[in-house]
Amino acid sequence: MALYRPLVDLNGHEGMGGRTLLYMLDAIYAGRGWNGAPSKWSVPPFCSTPECNAGDEWWPASLFLSMDPVAIDSVAFDFLSLRTDWPEVLDVEGVQDYLHEMALADDPPSGTFYDPEDDGTAMASQGAHEHWNGAAHKQYSRNTGAGHGIDLLYVTEDPTGNAAVRRTEEPIVIDGFLDAAWDEAPVQAVDNVLFGVDTIGGDDDLSASYQTLYDDTHLYVVASVTDDLLVNDSFSKDDDDCVVLLIDGDYSRGASYDGTNDFDLGFCWNDTAVAVGASSAPIPPGAAFQILQTVEGYRVEIRLPLDETGITPGYGGLFGLDVHVNDDDDGGAGDAEIAWWASVDAAPQPPSAFGAGRLEGPQEVDVNAAPGEGGVLLKWAHFAWNDAYEVHRSADPYFEPDATTLVDEVPAPESQYPDAAPGNALYYVVRARQSGLGIPSNRTGRFLFDLAVP
């Protein structure tokens, strides 16, 4: 409407905007109008699980943060536009007028000379105003590679160690078939729909999972995709049936790719070469992959060298990780995309938005001590990826080195040990082995007391 808007003066005053470092929009709950009751949403990223995709809803449960007062309200406007059942919220005449005036405060559409301090100095632009490229992708100028405009980034809960990457001593052949070692790898569901929820015709049309393993030198990933129509007719991994592996080797979680160990690698159906993202580091030497058609769709098996990807081997080591699957059913542009960790589409997905993989070692066990024949019987639950268990005994509850004895090594899958050693008080810990020593178990013991009656 190009009219004077008091919010421009208010936000631009040196005592208001001039003293504000961070703007926050509370979207824990969201309602229809200033006096409306909170309501749930059925759109990503607020609701991106399979249940939500089937029609369920969830609370927004989000906070928006920005140092730019214009950008944060511009993004809020776009998110409100997703609520097609609230047309009157955004259809009010002039609802965006203050954003236009703030963004162009030095030469506003209304022609107003904004000078809140009344010192004769015209106000400068207060920030960036633009709208995203559509509800499916939710991208702004900087998200698509421009050097200006809004950059919408997503920060989810702490991803520390949210995917256990088991160690293996079994040989893995990169042929698309599942070797026995994969039986011990946890299965992670790839079920966050980033776009195309209306085009996915059930699990047979698009669903996927992945698994990870590692050894002294390599990281292994296998992705199993269910897809009833396999299509590869484009030059872009975004527009074909393709598994995309995202790796942040040194877990630096940057807002952009560092060109060294941040990877965006596409493994597309029926392709013999890796589709490397424009911002990705080059595919590391020694990498290998194989794609195999299955009854349900296809499977991709990948091997990456740890050194060249920047992943530091060792128990507890973290690296950035995500797996996406793109789907194309009819040629041309891609129809849908699902992800393991990401909840909103971005091109490219920044490393700061990746999940995390944690290199697992021997699994810690909980030990119980019970009376045994002439002594004590230790029992614990066996974990399939533990190779053996060391039983340590001490007369000292603090397990000082000079008071601790390695009693025995129990080979897996055995998970108990009888100890008939004498003593009034003995303490035990059990440590799992798997090409290295695991975390000590809880401390347990056998206690015998002679009660002297006065």
Buried (B, 14 or more C-beta within 10 A) or exposed (E): EEEBBEBBBEBBBEEEBEEEEEBEBEBEEBEBEEEEEEBBBBBBBBBBBBEBBEEEEBBBBBEBEBEBBBBBBBBBBBBBBBBEEBEEBEEEEEEBBBBBBBBBBEEBEBEBEBBBEEEEEEBEBBBBBBEBBEBBBBBBBBBBEEEEBBBBEBEBEEBEBBBBBBBBEEEBEBEBEBBEBBEBBBEBEBBBBBBBBEBBEEEEBBBBBBBBBBBEEBBBBBBBBBBEBBBBEBEBBBBBBBBBBBBBBBBBBEEEBBEEBBBBBBBBBEBEEBBBBEBBBEBBEBBEBBBEEEEBBBBBBBBBBBBBBBBBBEBEBBBBBBBBBBBBBEEEEBBBBBBBBBBBBBBBBBBBBBBBBBBBBBBBBEBEBEEBEEBBBBBBEBBEBBBBBBBBBBBEEEBEEEEBEEBEEBEBEEBBBEBEEEBEEBBBBBBBBBEEEBBBBEBBBBEEEEEEEE
